Amino acid sequence: MYDVTIVGCGVVGASLAYTLSQYRLRVLVLERENDVAMGTTKANSAIVHAGYDPENGTLMAKLNVRGSELMEQLCSDLSVGYKRIGSFVLAFDEEQKKHLEHLLENGVRNGVPGLRILDAEEAHEMEPNLAENVAAALYAPSAAVIDPWGLCIAEAETAVRNGVELRLRSEVTGLEDKGGHVLVHTKSGDYETKVIVNCAGGWGGDICAMTGETEWEAQPSRGEYYLLDKSSGNLVSHVIFQCPNKLGKGVLVSPTVHGNLIVGPNAVDVDAPDSRENTLAGMDFVAETSRRSVPSIDFRQSIRNFAGVRANTSESDFIIRPAKNMPRLLHIAGIKSPGLSAAPAIAEYAAGLLEDMGIVLEKKDEWNGRREQIRFKQLSDEEKAALIAKDPRYGRIICRCETITEGEIVAAIHSPITPCSLDGIKRRAGSGMGRCQGGFCGPRVLDILARELGCSPLDIQQDGDGTFILIGTTKGGTLA
């Protein structure tokens, strides 16, 4: 019998698991994919929003600002990439300048620190590559960029190290309310739990439907992106937004925490939460719209296109409340932007609701919420030499674009949550994230994975289940 079972291990589920791991509880996390951070968490804008946009008085507003406050220290504790670079919202005419005033007033009510409106001269002085017709900008110094999948993986690993149990490939297929507990049916077996938490992201509506009552309508929306090479990473130094509209915060241009430039997204309604294809129309829209903000973007420097799906619902605010007809089910649903920014605060808030639902939160004496991760290229020459002397694998560069060593890849494989794919290693160690996108290091990472996992190279996948890279031999000999 588990005390709490969390369905879904994106950044919200992982944040809750991390938070609950500090208490004397038996916690289970069920994830449908073969790894954590496989949904919206790995395909988003990677922004920690300041919090001026959500309507004052909403959960979204409250938890965005609180999450932003918590994020920097959390990332420091977990060795996760984080840079507070601030953001601009651009206005191009008098009507949009009035909207900046509204955002400023709303942000002040929400408790966002340091907000101010820049005139055209100030905006261009701080960001010389902005379009000439930018008339004003709302400046939010507390906004930041982050490694979103890195945060999710770090929190999940730390939770597991502190006693949380994780079951991958465990899609939930049914729920039974047994009065004093819930029986959870999954593809990996059945589990009993006192309370279950719906953190299933785009599939949250499916979990809700298992209670026999549809409390909201899922309305997934796809957003498409360009990722540009690091040669374009300094084109702007802040997150650059346009005035938000009914479709969301609009197309942004931003440095990433890894030194690239990200451009996007659009917003297109889709039928399924895994509808993550890129389209010519979508990419053309993103390119054309983004050039209104920064005309000199060179899309010839694009090294990757990707898409993510927002977990939109028929409700405008976050849905964080017990289910209507299954009181032992807590919904954490509709976590669209600023869901990443709010994730630590969502976990904090949900823990309080779980206490209201009868879960006793007694702190552990032995809890360790920190995680250290070696980033070889960030070390000094002396530190590199000492590390190589201790473990020669750190002296072998596998990914030349990103300077990722065999030692880092092996450490990722033997982490508390074992990756089974090249992209699983990519999200943990950074191999394959550079200009060649794994063209050089991919086969070498595959060999290391097979060696360390004791399996055939034929078993190694690119990412999710079914994405096999090798299908057989073309010449004589055998595969180890």
N, C-alpha and C positions, 0 to 999 in steps of 0.2 A: 504494500500500500504506500503510494507516494503522497506526500503532503501537497505538492504543487506539480502539475504537469504543464509545460509550455509547448504549444504547437507552433512551430516555425522558429528557425534560427537565422533570421536576418538580424539587422542591427538592433531592432527593438526587442526581439526575443532574447538575443545575446545579452543586451543591457539588463534585462530583467533577471536572466540567469546569473549574471555577474553580481547584481545587487542582492539576490536571494542567497547566493553562496556564502555570504558572511553570517548567515543565521543557521541555527541547528534544525535544519529541515532536510527532508529527503526530496530532492528536486529532480525531475526528469524533463529532458527536452527532446521533442520528436520533430525530425526534419525529413521532408519528403525526398530531398536530393541526396547526392553522394558526398556533399560537403556543405559547410555553412556558407553564408553570404552569397547565395546563388541566385537571388531574385533581384529586386530593386536595389538592394544594398550594393551590388557590384556594378550597377549601371545607373548613375545619377550625376548630378552636377558637382558633388563633393564639396558643398558649401555649408558652413555654419552661419546661418542667417542671423542678423542682429535682432530682428523681432519687431520692426516697425510696420510690417504689412498685415499680420493677422488682426482681425477686429478686436478691439479692446473688450475684455470681459469673457472672451472665449478660452477654452482649454488650450487651443492652439497658441494664443498669445501668451498665456501664463507659462506654458511649458517650453515654448521657444526661448523666451528670455532666460528662464532658469537653466535650461539645457546649455545655452551659450555660456552662462556663468560657470557651469561645471566642466565644460569640455576641455579647456586647456590643461587643467590639473590632471584630469582623467587620462588624457593622451600622454602626458608626461609620465604618469605612473605606469603606463602600459607600453611605452616605447613606440608610440604611434605618431606618424607624421601629422603635424599641425602647424599652421602659420596664420597669425592674425594680421591680415593685410588690409582690412577695411573694404567697404563697397561703395559704389556710386549708383544712384538711380538717375538716369538722364532725362531731361526735359528738352524738347525741341521747339516748343511754342508756348504761348501764354496760358493756354488751357492746361497743358501738362505742368507748367510751373505752379498752377493752382493745386494740382494733384500732389505735387511735392510738399506743399504746405499741409495738405491733409495727412500725408504719410508722416510728416514731422510731428504734427499734433498727436496722431495716433501712437507713434513710437514713444513720445514723452509719457503719454498715459500708460503705456505698457511697461515703462521703466527702462527703456533702452538708453544706455549712456552715450553722451558725446555727440548726439545728432546735430547736424547743422546743414544749412543750404548754402552751396557755393554758387557764386555768379559764374558767368562764362569764362572770365579771365582766370579766376582761381581754379576752375575745373581743368582748363587747358594747361595751366602751369603744373598741376599735379599729374595730369595725364596728357602729354603732348600729342599723342596719336588719336585722340578723340576727333570725331567729325567737327568741321568748322562751325556747323550750324547748331551745335549743342548750346542751349541758352542758359542752362542751370543744372545743378546736380545736388541730390540729397546725399550727404556724406555720412556713412555709419562706420566709425572706426573700430567697432567691436566685432565686425564680420570677419570670418576666417575661412581658410581652405583646409581640407583634412583628407586623410586616407580612409574612406568609408569602409571598405572591406577589411582594411587593416584593423580598424577599431572593432569590427564585429568578430574577427578571428581572435584578436587579443582578449576580448571579454569572454568569448566562449572557451578559449583555452584556459584562462585563469579560473573560470567557473568550474571547469572539469577538474583542474588541479586541486580545487577546494571541495571536491566531492560531488558536484552535479553530474548526473548521468546523461549522456547524449546517445540517441539512437538515430543513425542516418538511415536513409532509404526506408523511412517509416511513415509513409503517407497515411493520414487518418482517414478511415473509411466509414466510421460510425461512432455514435455516442449513445450510451444508455444511462439515464439518471436512476441510480439505485437508492435514492433517498439520502443515505448517509455518505455516499461517494458516487463517483462517475466511473463507469466502465468504458474504456477507450479502445476501440477496435482499430488496428493498423495493419499495414502490409508486413510488419515484422512481428506481429503478435498482439495480444490483448494486455492492457495495463489498467490497474485500479488506482484511483487518485481521489483525494479529498476535494481538491479544487483543480479545475483546468482553465488555462488562459489561452485565448485565441489570439496569437500573434502571427497568423498565417498570411499576412500581407494581401496580395492579390487574390488569394484563395480564402480570405476571411469570410466572405459571403457563403462559401460552401460549408464551412464549419458552422456558421449561424444556421443554415438550412437544416443541419442535422438535429437541431433542437425541435424541429417541427414548426418553427415560426420564422418568417423572413422579416427582420426588423429594419432592414435598409436594402437598397438596390446597389449592387456593385456596378461601377461605371469606369472600367479601366481605360486609361489614356496613355498612348505611347509617345515618348519623347526621343528624338533622334539627335545624335551628336557627331561632331568632328573632334578628333584628338590630333593636335599638331605637334610636330617635332620640337625638341627643346630649342632649336634655333629660333623659334617664334615665341619662346616662353617669356621673354621680357618685353613683348609688344605693349602690354599694359602691366601695371603693378598692383591694381586693385581689381576686385570683382566688378564688372561693368554690366549693370542691368538697364533695360529700358522701362518706361512706366508700365506697371502691371495692368493686365486686363482680365476679362472674364475667363480666359483660358489659362491664367496662371501668371507667373512672374516674368514670362516672356523669354526671348533669346538672350543669353548672356555671353560675355567674353571674359575669360578669367585665366590667370595662371593656375597651375595645379601645384599641389604640395610636392610633386615629383619633378617640377621644372618645365613641364609642357604647357601648352595653351589649349584650353577646352572651349568649344563653341557650340551652343545649343541651349535648350532643345526646342522643338516645335511641340504641338499638342494635337494628337489625332485620336479620336475615340476608336477603340478596338473591342473585339468580342471576347478576348481571352487574356488572362494575365501573363501568358507566355508568348504573346504576339510581339516579338522583339526584332522584327526585320527592319532593315534600312530600305528606304525607297528613294527613287530619283526625285520625285516631287518634294518629299520631306527634306532631303539634303539641299536641294536648290532653295527652298524656302529659308532654311537656317542660314545658308550662305548670304543670300540677298538681304535678309533682315539684319543680320549681325553687322553687315557693312554700313548700315545706317549709324551704328555706334562707332565702329573702328574701320574706316574705309580701306586701310592698308593691309588687312588680313590676307595672307598668301596661302590659299587653300591647296597650292601645290605641295605645301609642307605637311599635308595630312598623312599621318601614318596609321590611322585606325578610324573606322566609323563604327558606332555601336548605338544601341537603343535600349531604353528601359521603359518599364510600364508603371505608371503611378497607380496606387491603390485607391483611386477616387471612389466615392460612394454618393448616394443621393443626399447625404447630410454634408453640410459645409464644414462642420467642425470635426475634430478628432472624436471617435467613438470609444470611450473608455468607461465601461459600466457593466454590471452584471447582466446576463441574459434575462429576458423577461420571463421565460417559462422554464429555465434551468438555472436556478439560483447558485449552483456551484460552478457555473461557467462565467468567467470574466472576459468580456470582449475588449481587445485593444485593436481597433480596426479603423479604416479610413485614414491611415497614417501616411498621408501625402506630404509634400513639402509644406512646412519645415520639419518633417518627421525625423530626418537625420540629426538636425540641430537639437531637436527636443528629446532625443532618445534617452539620455541619462536622466532627464527630469520625468519622462514618462515612466521609467522604471521606478523611480523614487515615489511617484504618485501612485502607481499600481501596487507597490508594496503596502502602502497605507490602506488601499481598498481591500487587499487580501487579508490584512489584519482585521478589518471590519467584517470580513466573511468568515472569521473564526480561525485563521492561521496565526499561530503564536510566533512572534518574531523575537527569538532569544539569540543574542549575539554570541558568536564563537570567540573563544580566547585565542585560538590558533590561526585565525584567518589571515591570509597573505594576499592582498589585492594588487600586488605589483608584478610586473613582468619585464624582464630585460631581453632585448634582442640585439644581436650584433649586426651592425651595418658596416661591412669592411671598408667601403670607400669613404666613410665618414671618419675613420680613425686617423690618428697622426701616423707618421712614418714609424715612429718608435713603437706605437701600439700595434701596428701591422706586423712589424718584425717579431715582437714578442708573441703575438698570436700564432704566426706561422711556425715559430720555434716549438710552440706547444702542440699545434695540430697542423701539419704540412698541407692538409687539404685546403686551408685558407690561402695558400699560396698559388693555387691553380684557378685561374680565371675561366669560368664557363661561359658567362654572358659578357661579351666584350662591350656591347653598347652601354650596359648599365654597371659594369665592373662588379658582377656577382660571382662569388667564389663557390667552389665545390663544398667548402665547409659550411657556408650559409644554406646551401641546398640540402645537404645531409641533415643539418639541424632542423630545417623545416619538415623534412620527412619524419623525423623522430620527435616531433612536437606532440603535445597531448591529444591533438586531433589529427590523425594521419591523413595527409592528402593522397589521392590516388590518380591525379591527373597533372598534365603539364600546366594547365591554368591554375590548379590548386597550388603548385609551387610558385607560379607567377605572382599570385596574390599574397603569398607569404614572404618570398625572398626577393621578388622583383625581376627575376630572369624573364626575358622575352618581352619586356615593357619598352624596349628602345626602338630605334629607327627601323631595324630589320624585323621587329615583331617575332623574334624567335627563329628566324630563318637560319641563323648560325648555331645558336645554343640549343634549339629544340631537340635534335637527335641526341645530344650529349645529356641533356636533362632526362630524356626518356631512358637512356642507358643507366643513369644513376638511380632513377626511381626503380627500375626493374631489379637492379643489383641490391639495393637496400631493402626492398620489399620481398625479395626472394621469389619473384614471379617472372614469367615470360614477357619480353617486350610487346608481344601480341596483346597482353592484358592491359597495357597502359592506355589511358584515354586522353583526349585533348581537354575535355571539361566534364560535362554531365554524362550520365550513363548512356552508352550507345555511340559515343563519339570516338570510336577506335581509330588509331592512327595507322597501324600496320594490320594487314589482313593475311599475310602469308609470305613465303619466300619466293623470290624470282630466280634464284640460282641455287646451286647445290649447297649442302651444309645444313646445319640445324641452328635454331635460335635457342639460346640458353634459357 
